[in-house]
Every structure is written in C-alpha cells, then in structure tokens.
Amino acid sequence: MTNYLEFERPLAEIEGKAEELRAMARDNEEMDVKAEANALDKKAGEILDELYAKLTPWRKCQVARHPDRPHCKDYIKELFQEYTPLAGDRNFADDHAVMGGLARLGDTPVMVIGHEKGNDTKSRIARNFGMARPEGYRKAVRLMDLADRFGLPVISLIDTPGAYPGLGAEQRGQASAIATSIECCMSLTVPNISIIIGEGGSGGAIALASSNKVIMLENSIYSVISPEGCASILWRDPTKSLQAAEAMKLTAKDLLELGVID
C-alpha cells in the first residue's frame, strides 16, 4: 500500500482512479480500460513532476521523513555484500536505533554504521524511531575504533530526528556519549564518509557525521534542530513547524557554499 503525503493528495486521487479502472477490468474481462488507465498514469506522472519540481522547505522535511523512503537496512542490503552485524556497546545494552558491522563494498572491506528507523509500527518502536541512546553511540565508537585498528574505511548512513532525549538516556551520559563519538569520528586515521539518507537532526546526526566527507541525498535534510523543536523555542508552539521550516531553510546548495557538505 502506497503512503501518500498530505501535499500528494492530487496524485493519490489520479492513481486511485487508475487502479479502480484496472480492478473493474479484472472483474469483467470484456472491458478494455487500457487506454484510459494509461492516460491516468501519464497524468499522474505529470502531477508527480509538478509537485516535486518546487518543494517548499516543509515539504522537503515531509519527504525526508516519508515512511516509504529507504532506510539504513535497505541501503546495506542493496549496496553491500557479506554484511556481518556487530552488536552492543560492551557496557550496558545493544541499541537497535544504531546498526553496524563489517561488510564489503565491491572488493573493498569496510565498516558500515547507520541509524535505522524501522519500516512498520513494531520495528519503529524497537528501533526507537532512529533516536539513539548513549549505548548506541558507544556502539558506534566501538565499531569505529575497530575499523581504525584494522585499516577499514568507515561509511556512516545518517537518518535520525536527533538523539533520544529521555531521562534514562541523560542518566547514562547521553551528552558525553555524543561528544565521545564526535571526537572518535574526527580522530580516525582511515577514510570516513557520511551520507545523509533522510533526516540529519542535531547532535544525534553530528555524532556519526563528523567525517572527511559529508554527502546528502536529494530531498534529505540536515539541521541543528527539527522544525517542531525550532517552533517550540521561537513561538512555544510546535504546530508552527511549517513557519519554522521556512525560517530554517538552508538548502543543499547553501550548505555546499558554506563547505559543510560535498
């Protein structure tokens, strides 16, 4: 089932009509709806191009968070071979919001680490919606140290709204874990590349994205705070996230000019 964003409703209506025609044809073999369905498909393609030609900052945030957008697990499955997951921080627990392990990218052995949000209700709860706790960042540090020791390039896939702000996380040293992860990233002697594949939120993202190269995929976002968090600070009203997104709009072009990403 396709998940449509709010601004994609015109597209949903057209594609829904095309599917209705095809369903009617399946029930009645004498009906020939191929031409009409193809015309609707063409119209849907035009609407899709029009909608995505000039996305507003808030719509880009919505696309970056799209539930059907590929996540870390999907990229690892499609891009890497011989992936061997490594778990735990050897101190408290294994944080499922951060995954990583040994893999091959073509003929090159690498260490791949990333935030994983999950793709359904059960997995999203298990992954804490990609919001890592201290043990997640300590796991990342352990894997980066291992990669540095064996001369393996590090590839980080960033997709998080930010670090988990819960009481337990703070009690276990969230800020210290993030700072240690940033320090580890910047002290690596092996190549270190980070890719923003969806959301890059605040210190939760920077903890894994303090790399030699930071790359952003199309319609991904990278900011010091979420639009909702910004709205809460500026107007004490998280529902004003659209206005906050407009106020925060730093595009990939702006970040390129500032030298933040490549």
N, C-alpha and C positions, 0 to 999 in steps of 0.2 A: 504494500500500500504506500503510495506516494504521500509524503508530508509536504504540504504547501504552506509557505509563509503568508502572513497577512496581506502583503502587497502583491502576492502571486494569485489572488482570487480570480482575476480575469482569465489567467492561464488555466486554473483549475476548472472553470466553467466550460471552456472550449474543449479541454481534454476529456472532461466528463461526458460531454455530448458525443464526442467521437467514440468513446467506449460504449455508450448506450447504443449507438448505431450498430457497432460490431456485435454487441450482445444480442440485439434483435435479429441480426443476420444468422447468428449461431442457432437461434431457436427456430428460424424459418429459412431453410436453405434456398428458397426461391427468391428471397430478397437479395438485391445487388446494391450494396451500400459502399462499395469500394471507392468510387469517385467522391462521394460526399465525405467519407471518413478521411480520405487523403487531403481533401480541401481543408477540413478542420485541422488536420495535422500541420499543414502548411501555415494556416493562420496561427496556430499555437506557437510554431517556431518563430513567426514574426513578432508575436507578443512577447515571447521569451527574450528575443534580441532587444526589443524596445525597453523592456523592464530593466535589463541588466546593462544597458548602454550608459545610463547616467544614474548610478546608485547614490543615494544620499548617505551621509555618514552613519545614520541609524540603520538604514537598510543593509549597509555593509556589515554592521555588527550582527544583524539578524542572520545574514548569510554565513558569517564566520561561525555562528553557533548552530547552524542548520543541523537538525538531527540526522539527516541523510548524508552529511559530509563525512568523507573517510576519516578515520581516527588512526592513532598510532599503530594499533594492532593490525589494521588493514594495510598500512604502508609497509610494515615489517613483513607481512605475508606476501605482498606483491613484489617488493624490491629486493629483499634479502634472501639468501639461501643458508641452510644449515643453522638456523636460529636456535640457540640454546639459552633458555631463560635462566637468569640468576636472581635469587630472591633473598630478602631480609637485610637488615642493617647490622646484624650480629650484636644487637644491643637490646632492642625492645620487641619489634614485630616486623612483618612484611607489609608494606603499604602498597595496596593494589592500584592506587592512583598513579604510581610511577612503575613502569615496567622497563626491563632492560636485560641485555645479555650479549653473548658472543654470537657473531654471525659473519657471513661473507657477503660482500657487495661485489658481484662479479668474481674476480680472482683475489680480491683483497680482504683479508680478515679485519674485522672492525668490532668496536664496542658500540652498540646502539642503545640509546636510553630515551625514554619519552613519557609524556603524560598520556594517560588513557582515560577517556570519559565514560566508555561503555556505549552500547547501542540499543539497549532496551531498559525498561524500568529496573529489572533485577540487577543487571550488570552496572547500571549507572549508580545505584545505591552501593553496590560492592566496591566500585571504583571511586566513590565519593565525588562523582561528577568531575573527576580530574583535579580535585583540590588536594594537594599533597599535605601530609602531616610531617613532623620532623623526621620520623623514621624513613619517609620516602626520600627526603633529601640526603639523609645519611646513607641510604642505599645507593643513591646516585654517586655520592662521594666515594663509596667503597668500589663501585664499578669503574669510576674514572681513575682512581689510584691503580686499580688492577690493569687497566688499559695502558696507563703510563709506564707501569713496570715492565710490560711485555711489548711495548712499542706499537700498540694498536691505535689507529685513528679513532676518534670519538665522534659519533653522529648523534645529535640530540633532536628529537621531534617535539616541538613545543605546542601544547594545546591545553591551556588551563585558564579559568577565570581569575586565578590567584591562589595563593596558599590558604589552606584551611585555617579560619580564624577562631576555632573553638577553644574553650577553656583548657581541655586536656592537651591540645597541641601547644598552647602557650606554656603550660606547666612543664612540658617535656622539652622546652627550649626551641620553639619554632624560629625565632629571630636568629638565634645562634646557628641553627642548622642551615638556614638560608645563607647567612654570611659565610659559613664554612664552605658551602657548595660554590658560592661565587669565587671565593679565594682559590678553591681547588681548580675550577674552570680556568682561571687566569694564570695558574702556575703549571699547567700541563706542558710537557715538552713534546707532545705528539700533536698532529693536526687535529683541530677541534672545530667542527662545523655545526651550527644550529639552524633549524628550519622551523619557522612559524607556520604550522599547518592549519591553524584555526584561530584560536584566541591566544594572545600573549599578554597575560594580565599581571602587572605589577611585579613585586619581588618574587612571586611564585614562578614567574617565567624567567626572570633575570637569573635566578639560581642555576638554571641549566643553559641559559643563552649568553653567558659571558664568554664568547668564543672568538676564534680568529676571524670567522666569517658568520654573519647572520643573514639568512635568506628568508624572504616572506613569499608565500604562495598568494595567488590572486584572491582578492576579497578576504584576506585574513586581516586581523587587527593586532596591534602591539601598542600598549599604552600603560601609563603608570597607575591607572585606576580604571575600573569599569564605569560605563556611563551612569549606571544606577548609583554607584558609590560616589561619583562626582556630584550627581544631583542631590544626594543626601547631605553632602558637605556644603554645596553652594546655596541650595534652597530648602534644605531639610525636608525634601520631598522626592523619594526615589522614583515616583511616577513621571518625573520630568526628565527621564533618561534620554528622550529624543533631543530636547534642548541641550542637554549635557554633551551628547554625541556631536552636535553641531559645534559646540564651544571647544571640543577637544580635537576637532578634525585635523589630524596630521596624516596626510596620505603617504603611501609608499614613496612617492616622488619627493615629498618633503623630507622623509627620513633618509632617502638616498643623498639629497643635497646636504643634509646635516652630517652625513658619514656614519649614521647609526647602523644602516644595513647596506648590503651589496646587491 
